[in-house]
Amino acid sequence: MRRIIFLDSGPLGVACGTSDKEVLRNLRAWLVNEATDGSAVVIPEITDYEIRRELLAAGLTASLARLDELHDFPGVYLPITTESIRLAADLWAGARRGGWSTADEKSIDADAILAAQVLNYRSDADDWWVATDNERHLSRHLGDRARPWQKIPSSREVREILETQQRLNPPT
């Protein structure tokens, strides 16, 4: 089973920061557990950009170093592609036509770019999630797959559910 966890800027910022040591420890432990269980932990380039610009502006060099270290973490750095930018433009325009949006009209709308990166990359995954603190905006494009990291079922829980389903509904 291929499982992907995409990190939005909220959890990525926590993983780089030092404000709440307990949350930081819990998040890092969760990331290590997911990677150990075979999940691909993905840092989309747009979320790196969102966090990196804030850390640079604030001069937080230790947090910048932690962000760079996360790129060495077992996972994937997902560059922004032309395909993702074109899909993001389509998502943005669809949201405007539908009367809702995730950012100001003149904003680059990082949520639309993140959603496009996820939609393009997750295609071969059996199970995928976006760890976020911004469910409301991302769920418009990604449904219930955008959740706080604490509410994402673990790899073990998903395997147990699949095994139970297979036992209850064996192939005929």
N, C-alpha and C positions, 0 to 999 in steps of 0.2 A: 504494500500500500504506500503510495507516494503522498506525503503530507507536507504542506507548506504553511508556515506562519509568517505573515508579512508584518513588519513593525511600522506603525504610524508614528508621527512625531511625538505624541504624548509619552508612550512607553519608551521610545528611543531616547527622549530627553531625560526621563527618569534614570535610564540605564547609564547615562553619562554624568548625571548630577550627584549631588551630595546632600540635598535638602532633608530627605527622610531616610535615614539609614536602614530602618526595618523594611520599608517598601523596596528600597534599592536591593537589599539582600534577597528578599522574596522574589523579585522580578528576575534577578540574575540566576537564582536557583531554578526558577521555572524555565528560563531559556536553556540552561545547561541540561535539565531533565528532558526538554523537548528535543534538543540536539542529540543527546545520548540515545533517546528512543527512536531516532531516525528521521525526525522532522527536519526539513530544510528551513532554517531561519533566514528570512530575506529582509535586507535593508534596501528599500527602494531609494533611488537617487534623490527623488523629490523630498523624502523625509530627512535624508542626510543634509540636503540643502537648507531645509527649514531650521534644523537644529544648529548646523554649523554657522549660519549667518548670525544667529542670536548669541552663540558662544563667542564668536569673533568680536561682535559689537560690544559685548560685556567684558572682553579680555579674560575669559575664563580658560586659561591655558591647560590646567589640569583636566578639566572636563573635555576640552578638545582632544587631549591625549587619550582619554577614555573612549571617545567617539572613534578615533583612529584605531584603537585596540579592538573595538567591536568588529572592525573589518577583517581582523584575523580570527575572529570567532568562527567555529564551524558553521558555515552558512553561505549565503550568496549576497553579493552586492549587485543590485539590479539597475543597470544604466537606463536612462530615458532614451527611448528609440523614436524614430519618426512615426512608426506605427502607433505608439502610445500617445504621442502628441496629437496625432490626427483623431484618434478615438476620444481623447480628452476634449478636444474642440467639439466633437459631436455630442458628447455627454453634456458639456457646458451649454451648447445651443439647445439641446433637448430640455434641459432644466429651465432655461429662460422661456422657451415656448410653452412649457408646462406650468409656468407661473411660480416656480420655486427655484431657489438657487442656494449654493453653498458658500458664496463669497460675493463681495461687491462687484458690480458690473465691470469696473475697470481693473479688478484684481486678476492676477494670473490664475487663481483658483487651484491651489495645490491639491485640494480634495479631488477635483476632477482628474488631475494628472495621476494622483495615487490610484484612484479607482481604475483608470485606464491601464496603468502598469500592472495592477493585480489581474484585471480581466484578460489581458494579453498573456501573462506569464502562467497563470494557474491552469491553463487548458489541459495539461496532462496530469493534473493532480487528482487523486481520489478524494482527498480531504484538504480543505484550505480554509484559513481564517485570517482576518486582519485584526491584530491587537491594537486597540485604539482607546482614546478617551473621548472620541468624537463620533459616537454611534449615530446620532441624529443626521449629520450630514452624509456620512459614508453609506449608511443603510439605504439611502435613496438610490445609490448606484449598485450596492453590493448586497442588499437584503440583510438577512440575519447573520451573515458571515463577518460582519464588523461588530466586534464586542470588546469590552475591557478584557485585558489578558487574564484576569482572575476568573472570568466566566467562560473561557474557551475550554471545551472538554479536553482533557489530557489525551495523549496518544494511547495510553493504556485503557482509558475509559472507552475510547472509540473502538479499539480492538475488541474489548469485552462485549460491546454492543453488537458488533459485526459477528462475533462468534456465537452469541446468543441467537441472533437472527438466523444464522446458518443452521444451528441445532433445531430451532423451531420450524424452519422452512427448508428442509434438506432438498437438494436438487433431485428432480425426478428422472 
